Amino acid sequence: MQPSHAASPRSAGPVTGPGAGAVLESSRPRTDPAPWWLPPSTAALAGVIACLAADDRLLRVLVPLAVAALAWGAAVLWRRLRPVTFWRLSASGLQHLRGGRVRVTHAFSRERPLTVLVPGLDVLAPAEYGATNVGKLCATGVRDMGLAMFPFHLTARRLGAPVRITDEEGAASAAAVHWETVFARREAALLTAAAEGPLPAAQEGPVELSRADPGLRARQYGRRLAALAVGATALLVAAVTDGATAVPARVALINALGVATTVLAAGYLVRLAATRPERWTVSPERITAFDPLFGTVDLAAERVAGLVVQPLSAAATAGGGQSALLQVYGHDLALLGTAHTGRIPAQELFAVLRSRGYRVIEDGPRSRAYDLRPGFLPHQVAPDAVLSVTAEYLRWEGGSTEIRVQRADIGAMEINTRHGHPWLRLRGADGTEQLNAPLSALRISRTELRDRARAFGYPVTDPEHDAYQSAAYAGLAAGVVRDRPAAPALASAEPVVLDMPWSTRKWYYLAGAVLMVVVVGIAGFKTRYLSGDMSWLAWGLPAAAVAGALFGGLYDLRRPGLALGPDGIRLASRGGSGRTRWEHPRPSIGGIGVDTHEEGQEALFVWSPTGQVIRKESFDLPDTDQLREACESAGLPFGRPDPGRWGPPPEI
């Protein structure tokens, strides 16, 4: 099948019967205005033309740049106008479409289903005699078995004709059975998520996750602009010849290199501007995600039943590195969209999604979570059941189901916290783990479970609650013996603005002065034949340095400032009084500080109350001592949130 870059459901039209409305299409490839081969190829072409037209000072610059611009325009026009090829899976069959017209339709049914060979992902359609090889399956643009096959397999099941998965001849045995088992578990988890509804959200505020940070983007732009400046300087040097009639070979070479460098730097600058970084905004009401591979996914929370995770290796994506893809499914098991985590840490993103009430489904080894005995899943067998504690047994009782576990079979009941949610671990009389489930799935509160179990004499422990009570009683006792500490000063209503330290700002002035001195020096050297007197450089170079420092000062007036107040923290231009670049409200802040990130450089971090990183700023870095004083004055927490800080354990 034709490789594509996303998979999304489409309107099925007037289709009746099982799975009516179930449609899977391989979406149109995203238009890339600057493919990877375009900048180097156009740069080489422009350099060759510049060498051929070296005798004319005007043509050797304008013609190569014009040819490079025409090549870019032709490439973009071709990508936009060429007929789009994609595939559609619906009740009408597997259809091959080109330019909006159906070219081939492969019909299938329950008796004669489609066949997918693993691990090659070749699709075989039933024919009058045997089967027809349709092509490679690539439903999501990434050549990965799990992501390519699962929506294809699931949509076919909804249509009433499951896809048959078969091992290729000579391939490893039992691969097809393995993937059928994985897909069955994913489908069961999606059905459970659709039946149980969203998880209880531990936090209510939205969280924005993005890598790369503004500092990294600024450095990337700076490198490309520096290369562009080098190319422009080479063109300027080649434009002023030594006065001879014939163009020297060195001038032609400098001109060709300048043209090639300028075209290459401009091409990569366009690629950087067109490739926005991955960005996720997660709130209990909505998920908005963007990545360069799949584009934008914007879904309301009530449409989302679960997100299926598929880890990817470096060979599976063009960007390389360990990452993951998330397929978003609705309550009718329709594929709503696909998004790529990119450089965002996958586990950090999954924790944010779970804390906002979304169900993240990950593959893994078969777990005994929820199992009291093989095949026993209380939240699936009795989805409407409620856990109750009696003197003789634990009971899950629903509308038509009742499951009991005798007290003699219970060795220990442990209540703990995972990802901000209370969990129950149940151990048997022999010490083996029989159940490990969140209390939200068991539909009982932490306080009720603990109090009733202790009242009936069950071996239950809740170490977090006991530690909290001990710390609270110790604090009360200490307050009786010692004088109460002085009340902290009220936070100032006016925001505290932190300016960038002089150690960073001084480089604006130094860079401006050095750049102007270099430009004046090159201009003086190239115009030395106009007059033999070079004494003006004695005052021209200092004047250029002063002018460059003034330009650096003008840029320094636009420097950003960090404003901290009772409402939260924000970064704004013009020293904190201009346009806001980013901000975080006070309820979403658990800590602010300067720390070292994975690249070994210091950065400004903003943490959520649960310790998750919600902002990392590497470019505009304030002084640590001034940041601490500003946080104390504004009433904001300084430093990384302390996970060991005692507080009441979560309830549901």
C-alpha positions in Angstrom: 0.0 0.0 0.0 1.1 3.6 -0.6 3.0 5.0 2.4 1.2 7.9 4.1 1.7 10.1 7.1 -1.5 9.7 9.1 -4.6 7.6 9.5 -7.9 9.0 10.4 -11.6 8.0 10.0 -13.7 9.4 7.2 -17.4 9.6 6.6 -18.6 6.2 5.2 -21.6 7.3 3.3 -24.8 5.2 3.0 -23.5 1.9 4.3 -25.6 -0.5 6.3 -24.9 -3.7 8.2 -22.2 -4.6 10.7 -19.7 -1.9 11.2 -21.6 0.7 9.2 -19.6 3.9 9.2 -16.3 2.2 9.9 -13.8 3.6 7.5 -10.0 3.8 7.6 -8.1 6.0 5.1 -4.4 6.6 4.7 -4.3 10.3 4.8 -2.7 12.6 2.2 1.0 13.1 2.8 1.8 16.4 4.5 3.2 18.9 2.1 6.9 19.5 2.9 8.0 22.8 1.4 11.7 22.0 1.9 12.6 18.3 1.4 16.0 17.2 2.7 17.5 17.0 -0.8 16.5 20.4 -2.0 18.9 22.7 -0.1 22.2 20.8 -1.0 21.1 20.2 -4.7 20.1 23.8 -5.3 23.3 25.0 -3.6 25.5 22.9 -5.9 23.5 24.0 -9.0 23.9 27.7 -8.0 27.6 27.3 -7.4 28.2 25.7 -10.8 26.2 28.5 -12.6 28.2 31.1 -10.6 31.4 29.6 -11.9 30.2 29.6 -15.5 29.0 33.3 -15.4 32.0 34.6 -13.4 33.0 37.2 -16.0 30.0 39.4 -15.4 29.8 40.9 -11.9 26.0 41.2 -11.9 25.0 38.0 -13.6 27.3 35.8 -11.5 25.1 36.6 -8.5 21.6 37.2 -9.8 21.4 34.3 -12.2 22.4 31.6 -9.7 20.1 33.0 -7.0 17.2 33.2 -9.6 17.8 29.6 -10.8 17.8 28.4 -7.1 14.5 30.2 -6.4 12.9 28.7 -9.6 14.1 25.2 -8.5 12.4 25.7 -5.1 9.2 27.0 -6.7 9.1 24.1 -9.1 9.6 21.5 -6.4 6.9 23.1 -4.2 4.5 23.3 -7.2 5.1 19.7 -8.1 4.4 18.4 -4.6 1.2 20.4 -4.5 -0.2 19.6 -8.0 0.8 15.9 -8.3 -2.1 13.4 -7.9 -2.4 12.1 -4.4 -2.5 8.3 -4.0 -4.1 6.8 -0.9 -6.0 3.7 0.3 -9.5 3.3 1.9 -10.8 0.4 3.9 -14.6 0.3 4.2 -17.6 -2.0 3.7 -17.1 -1.6 -0.1 -13.7 -3.3 0.2 -10.1 -2.2 0.0 -10.0 0.7 -2.5 -7.0 2.3 -4.2 -7.7 6.0 -5.0 -5.6 8.3 -7.1 -6.5 11.9 -7.6 -9.9 11.4 -5.9 -10.9 8.6 -8.2 -11.2 4.9 -7.3 -8.8 2.9 -9.5 -9.0 -0.6 -8.0 -11.4 -2.2 -5.5 -10.5 -5.5 -3.7 -13.7 -7.0 -2.2 -13.5 -9.1 0.9 -15.9 -10.9 3.2 -15.9 -12.9 6.4 -15.5 -16.1 4.3 -12.7 -14.6 2.2 -10.9 -12.0 4.3 -7.8 -10.0 3.6 -4.5 -11.5 4.6 -1.4 -9.8 6.0 1.9 -11.5 5.9 4.3 -10.8 8.8 6.8 -9.5 9.3 6.9 -8.1 5.7 3.4 -6.6 5.9 2.3 -7.7 2.4 -1.5 -7.5 1.9 -3.1 -10.3 0.0 -6.7 -9.8 -1.3 -8.9 -12.7 -2.2 -9.2 -13.3 -6.0 -11.2 -15.7 -8.1 -8.2 -18.1 -8.2 -6.0 -17.8 -5.1 -5.0 -14.3 -3.8 -3.7 -11.0 -5.3 -0.7 -9.3 -3.8 -2.0 -5.7 -3.1 1.3 -4.3 -1.8 2.9 -3.2 1.5 0.7 -2.1 4.4 1.7 1.3 5.8 -1.5 2.8 7.3 0.2 5.4 9.4 3.3 6.5 7.5 5.7 4.6 9.7 6.9 1.1 8.8 6.1 -0.4 12.1 4.1 -3.6 12.5 2.1 -2.6 15.5 1.0 0.7 14.3 0.4 -0.3 10.7 -1.6 -3.4 11.5 -3.7 -2.6 14.5 -6.0 0.1 13.0 -6.3 -2.1 9.9 -7.1 -5.2 11.9 -9.5 -3.3 14.2 -11.4 -1.6 11.3 -11.8 -4.9 9.5 -13.3 -6.5 12.7 -15.8 -3.6 13.0 -16.7 -4.3 9.3 -17.4 -8.0 10.2 -14.5 -9.4 8.2 -11.4 -9.8 10.4 -8.0 -9.7 8.8 -6.1 -13.0 8.7 -2.5 -12.6 10.0 -0.2 -15.3 8.6 3.6 -15.9 8.9 5.6 -15.4 5.8 7.3 -18.5 4.3 10.6 -18.9 6.1 9.9 -16.3 8.8 10.1 -17.0 12.5 7.3 -19.2 13.8 4.4 -18.0 16.0 4.9 -14.3 15.0 1.3 -14.1 13.7 0.0 -15.7 16.9 2.0 -13.1 18.9 0.5 -10.2 17.1 -3.0 -11.5 17.2 -2.6 -11.8 21.0 -1.3 -8.3 21.3 -4.1 -6.9 19.2 -6.7 -8.8 21.2 -5.3 -7.3 24.4 -5.4 -3.8 22.9 -9.0 -4.2 21.8 -10.0 -5.5 25.2 -8.3 -2.6 26.9 -10.1 -0.1 24.6 -13.4 -1.8 25.2 -12.8 -1.6 29.0 -11.8 2.1 28.7 -14.9 2.9 26.7 -17.1 1.1 29.3 -15.5 2.5 32.4 -15.2 6.1 31.2 -12.4 8.6 32.1 -10.1 8.3 35.0 -10.5 10.8 37.9 -8.3 13.8 37.1 -5.8 14.6 39.9 -5.1 18.1 38.6 -7.4 20.5 36.8 -5.0 22.9 35.0 -3.8 22.4 31.5 -0.1 21.5 30.9 1.9 22.4 27.8 4.8 20.1 26.9 7.3 21.1 24.2 10.8 20.1 23.1 12.7 22.0 21.7 12.7 24.9 24.0 13.0 28.6 22.8 16.7 28.6 23.6 17.4 25.6 21.3 15.4 27.1 18.5 17.3 30.4 18.9 20.6 28.6 18.6 19.5 26.7 15.5 18.4 30.0 13.9 21.6 31.6 15.0 23.8 29.0 13.3 21.9 29.3 10.0 21.9 33.1 10.1 25.6 33.1 10.8 26.2 30.8 7.7 24.0 33.2 5.7 26.0 36.2 6.8 29.3 34.4 5.9 27.9 33.7 2.4 26.8 37.3 2.0 30.2 38.6 3.2 31.9 36.4 0.6 29.7 37.8 -2.1 30.5 41.4 -1.0 34.2 40.6 -1.0 34.0 39.1 -4.5 32.0 42.1 -5.8 34.9 44.5 -5.2 37.6 43.3 -7.6 41.2 44.4 -7.8 40.5 46.6 -10.8 41.8 44.2 -13.5 39.9 43.6 -16.7 39.8 39.9 -16.4 38.3 38.3 -13.3 40.9 36.5 -11.3 40.3 32.8 -10.6 40.3 33.4 -6.8 37.5 36.0 -7.1 35.5 33.6 -9.2 36.0 30.8 -6.6 35.1 33.2 -3.7 31.9 34.2 -5.6 30.9 30.6 -6.3 31.5 29.6 -2.7 29.6 32.6 -1.5 26.6 31.8 -3.7 26.6 28.1 -2.7 26.8 29.0 1.0 24.1 31.6 0.8 21.7 29.2 -1.1 22.4 26.3 1.3 22.0 28.5 4.5 18.7 30.0 3.1 17.4 26.5 2.3 18.1 25.1 5.7 16.6 28.3 7.3 13.4 27.7 5.4 13.4 24.0 6.5 13.8 25.1 10.1 11.0 27.7 9.9 8.7 25.1 8.2 9.5 22.4 10.8 7.8 23.4 14.1 8.8 21.5 17.2 6.5 18.9 18.8 4.0 20.5 21.2 1.3 18.9 23.4 -1.3 20.8 25.4 -3.3 18.5 27.7 -6.2 19.5 29.9 -9.2 17.6 31.3 -11.3 19.1 28.6 -9.1 18.8 25.5 -5.9 17.3 23.9 -4.1 19.4 21.3 -0.9 17.9 19.8 1.3 18.9 16.9 4.3 17.1 15.4 6.1 17.4 12.0 5.3 13.8 11.1 1.5 13.7 11.6 0.4 17.3 11.8 -2.2 18.6 14.3 -4.6 16.5 16.4 -7.2 18.5 18.3 -9.8 16.4 20.2 -12.3 17.0 23.0 -12.0 14.8 26.0 -15.5 13.4 25.6 -14.5 11.9 22.2 -11.5 10.0 23.5 -11.8 6.5 25.0 -8.1 5.6 25.1 -4.7 6.2 23.7 -2.7 3.2 22.4 1.1 3.5 22.8 3.5 2.0 20.3 7.2 2.6 21.1 9.4 3.3 18.1 13.1 2.7 17.5 15.5 5.0 15.7 15.0 3.1 12.4 11.3 3.6 12.4 11.2 7.4 12.3 13.2 9.9 10.2 14.2 11.9 13.2 15.8 8.9 15.0 16.0 8.4 18.7 13.8 6.5 21.1 10.2 7.8 20.9 6.6 6.6 20.8 3.5 7.1 18.8 0.0 7.4 20.3 -3.1 6.4 18.4 -6.3 8.1 19.8 -9.5 5.9 19.6 -13.1 6.9 20.3 -15.7 5.1 22.2 -16.8 3.3 19.0 -13.2 2.1 18.5 -12.8 4.5 15.6 -9.3 5.9 15.0 -9.5 9.6 15.7 -5.9 10.5 15.0 -2.2 9.7 15.5 0.5 11.8 17.2 4.2 11.5 17.7 5.9 12.3 21.0 9.1 13.4 19.3 11.7 14.7 21.8 9.2 14.9 24.6 10.0 12.2 27.2 7.3 9.6 26.7 6.8 8.7 30.3 6.4 12.3 31.3 3.8 12.8 28.6 1.9 9.6 29.7 1.9 10.8 33.4 0.4 14.1 32.3 -2.3 12.3 30.3 -3.2 10.0 33.1 -3.3 12.8 35.6 -5.8 14.6 33.4 -8.2 11.7 33.2 -7.1 9.9 30.0 -6.5 6.2 29.7 -3.1 5.4 28.2 -2.8 1.8 27.0 0.7 0.3 26.8 1.8 -3.1 25.6 3.8 -5.3 27.9 4.2 -8.7 29.4 1.0 -10.2 30.6 0.3 -8.9 34.1 -1.5 -10.4 37.0 -2.9 -7.0 37.9 -6.6 -7.3 38.9 -6.2 -11.2 38.9 -7.3 -13.1 42.0 -7.1 -16.3 40.1 -6.4 -17.0 36.4 -9.2 -15.5 34.3 -10.7 -13.4 37.1 -10.9 -9.6 36.1 -13.4 -7.9 38.5 -13.5 -4.7 36.5 -14.3 -6.6 33.3 -16.5 -9.4 34.6 -18.6 -7.0 36.6 -18.0 -3.5 35.2 -20.7 -1.9 37.3 -19.7 -3.7 40.5 -18.6 -2.0 43.7 -16.2 -3.4 46.3 -17.6 -3.8 49.7 -16.0 -5.2 52.9 -17.9 -7.5 55.3 -16.8 -9.6 58.2 -16.6 -12.8 56.2 -15.4 -11.8 52.7 -14.6 -9.1 50.2 -17.4 -8.7 47.7 -17.8 -7.2 44.2 -21.5 -6.8 43.6 -23.1 -5.4 40.5 -26.4 -5.5 38.7 -26.2 -9.2 37.7 -22.9 -10.4 39.1 -21.5 -11.0 42.6 -17.9 -12.2 43.3 -16.6 -13.0 46.7 -13.2 -13.6 48.2 -13.2 -15.3 51.6 -11.4 -13.7 54.5 -9.3 -16.9 55.1 -7.8 -16.5 51.6 -6.5 -13.0 52.3 -3.0 -12.6 53.7 -2.6 -8.8 53.5 -4.2 -5.7 52.2 -1.8 -2.8 51.3 -3.0 0.7 50.3 -0.5 2.9 48.5 -0.3 5.7 45.9 0.7 5.5 42.3 0.8 8.5 39.9 -1.4 10.4 42.3 -4.1 7.7 42.6 -4.7 5.3 45.5 -4.2 1.6 44.7 -5.0 -1.6 46.6 -2.6 -4.5 46.6 -4.1 -7.8 47.8 -1.9 -10.7 48.8 -3.0 -14.3 49.4 -2.5 -16.4 52.4 0.8 -17.7 50.9 2.1 -14.2 50.2 1.6 -14.1 46.4 0.1 -11.0 44.8 -3.5 -11.7 43.8 -4.8 -8.2 43.0 -3.2 -4.8 42.2 -5.8 -2.3 41.1 -6.7 1.4 41.5 -9.5 2.2 43.9 -11.2 4.1 41.1 -11.7 0.7 39.3 -13.0 -0.9 42.5 -15.3 2.1 43.2 -14.5 2.6 46.9 -12.8 5.5 48.7 -9.5 5.1 50.5 -11.0 6.2 53.9 -14.0 3.8 53.6 -11.8 0.8 52.6 -9.2 1.5 55.4 -11.8 2.1 58.2 -14.1 -0.8 57.4 -11.2 -3.3 56.9 -9.7 -2.3 60.2 -13.1 -2.4 61.9 -13.5 -6.1 60.8 -9.9 -7.0 61.7 -8.5 -7.5 58.2 -4.7 -7.2 57.9 -4.7 -3.8 56.2 -1.9 -1.3 56.1 -1.9 2.3 54.8 1.7 3.6 55.6 1.2 6.9 53.9 -1.8 7.8 56.0 -0.1 6.6 59.1 3.0 8.7 58.4 0.8 11.7 57.7 -1.0 11.3 61.0 2.3 10.9 62.9 3.7 14.0 61.3 0.6 16.0 62.0 0.5 14.9 65.7 4.2 15.6 66.0 3.7 19.1 64.6 0.9 19.8 67.1 2.9 18.6 70.0 5.9 20.7 68.9 3.7 23.7 68.7 2.6 23.3 72.4 6.2 23.1 73.6 7.9 25.7 71.5 6.8 29.2 70.5 5.0 29.4 67.2 7.2 30.7 64.4 6.6 34.1 63.1 4.1 34.3 60.3 5.7 34.7 56.9 5.4 38.1 55.3 2.5 38.5 52.9 3.5 38.3 49.2 3.6 41.6 47.4 0.7 42.3 45.1 3.0 43.9 42.5 5.0 41.4 40.3 8.7 41.2 40.8 10.6 41.6 37.5 14.0 39.9 37.1 16.3 41.3 34.5 18.9 39.2 32.7 22.3 39.3 34.4 25.1 41.4 33.1 27.2 38.4 32.3 24.7 37.6 29.5 23.9 41.1 28.4 27.6 42.1 27.9 27.8 39.8 24.9 25.3 42.0 23.0 27.7 44.9 23.2 30.9 42.9 22.5 29.3 41.1 19.5 28.1 44.3 18.0 31.4 46.0 18.4 33.4 43.1 16.9 31.1 42.7 13.9 31.3 46.4 13.0 35.1 46.4 13.3 35.3 43.4 11.0 33.0 45.0 8.4 34.9 48.3 8.4 38.3 46.4 8.3 37.2 44.3 5.2 35.8 47.4 3.5 39.0 49.3 4.1 41.2 46.5 2.8 39.1 46.1 -0.4 39.1 49.9 -1.2 42.8 50.4 -0.5 43.5 50.9 -4.2 41.2 54.0 -4.3 43.6 56.0 -2.2 46.9 54.9 -0.7 46.2 56.7 2.5 44.9 54.2 5.2 45.3 56.6 8.1 41.6 56.9 8.5 41.4 53.4 10.0 43.0 54.9 13.1 39.8 56.7 13.9 37.5 54.5 11.8 38.0 51.3 13.7 37.3 52.9 17.2 34.3 54.6 15.7 33.0 51.3 14.3 33.4 49.7 17.7 31.4 52.4 19.3 28.7 52.2 16.7 28.5 48.4 17.1 28.2 48.8 20.8 25.3 51.2 20.3 23.6 48.7 18.0 24.1 46.1 20.7 22.6 48.5 23.2 19.5 48.9 21.0 19.1 45.1 20.9 19.6 45.0 24.7 16.6 47.2 25.2 14.5 44.4 23.8 15.8 41.8 26.2 13.2 39.7 28.0 12.4 39.9 31.6 11.0 37.4 34.1 7.9 38.6 36.1 7.0 36.8 39.2 3.9 37.6 41.2 0.9 36.1 43.1 -0.7 35.3 39.8 2.2 33.1 38.6 5.3 33.5 36.4 5.7 34.9 32.9 8.5 35.8 30.5 7.9 39.0 28.5 10.0 41.2 26.2 11.3 44.7 27.0 12.3 43.8 30.5 9.0 42.2 31.5 6.7 45.0 30.2 6.2 43.9 26.6 4.7 41.0 24.8 4.3 37.8 26.9 6.3 34.9 25.5 5.0 32.3 28.0 3.3 32.2 31.4 2.1 29.7 34.0 -0.6 30.5 36.6 0.0 30.0 40.3 -2.1 26.8 40.8 -0.1 24.9 38.2 3.4 25.8 39.8 5.0 23.4 42.2 8.5 24.9 42.1 10.8 27.3 40.3 14.6 27.0 40.1 17.8 26.8 38.1 19.0 23.3 37.5 21.1 21.3 35.1 19.3 19.3 32.4 20.3 16.3 30.4 22.7 18.2 28.1 24.8 19.4 31.0 23.8 23.0 30.7 21.9 25.1 33.3 18.3 26.0 32.6 15.3 27.7 34.3 12.8 25.0 35.3 9.2 25.3 36.3 7.8 22.2 37.9 4.1 21.2 38.5 3.0 20.3 42.1 3.6 16.6 41.2 7.2 17.3 40.1 6.7 17.2 36.3 8.6 19.7 34.2 6.2 22.1 32.6 8.8 24.6 31.4 12.5 24.5 30.6 14.2 27.8 29.5 17.9 27.6 28.5 18.4 30.9 26.8 17.0 33.6 29.1 18.6 32.5 32.4 18.3 34.7 35.5 20.7 34.8 38.5 19.9 32.1 41.0 20.1 34.3 44.1 17.9 36.9 42.6 15.5 34.3 41.5 15.3 32.9 45.1 14.6 36.4 46.5 12.0 37.1 43.9 10.2 33.8 44.6 10.1 34.6 48.3 8.8 38.1 47.7 6.1 36.9 45.3 5.1 33.9 47.4 6.1 31.3 44.8 7.9 28.0 45.8 11.6 28.0 45.0 13.4 24.8 44.0 12.3 21.4 42.9 9.1 20.1 44.6 10.0 17.8 47.5 8.3 14.4 46.9 9.0 13.5 50.5 7.1 16.4 51.9 4.3 15.0 54.0 0.7 15.7 53.2 -2.6 14.0 53.2 -2.7 10.9 50.9 -5.1 11.2 47.9 -8.7 10.2 48.1 -11.2 9.5 45.4 
